[in-house]
Amino acid sequence: MDGDISRYEDIINLPHHVSSVHPHMNMSDRAAQFAPFDALTGFSEAVDETAKKSQKENEIWIGGK
């Protein structure tokens, strides 16, 4: 690669394409496309439950010292 832009000389100065068919998407809708999704359904709930159990065990251990 080494920064060789000569391969793109034919397209580097072309104007930005604007579709005549599809309306411009607003920023909020565009951002939603890239928002994370819950690929592991229930994972966050399992993590929360484990954290609660650990907190309770920690409180018992500290309290019993």
Long-range contacts (C-beta under 8 A, 24 or more apart in sequence): none
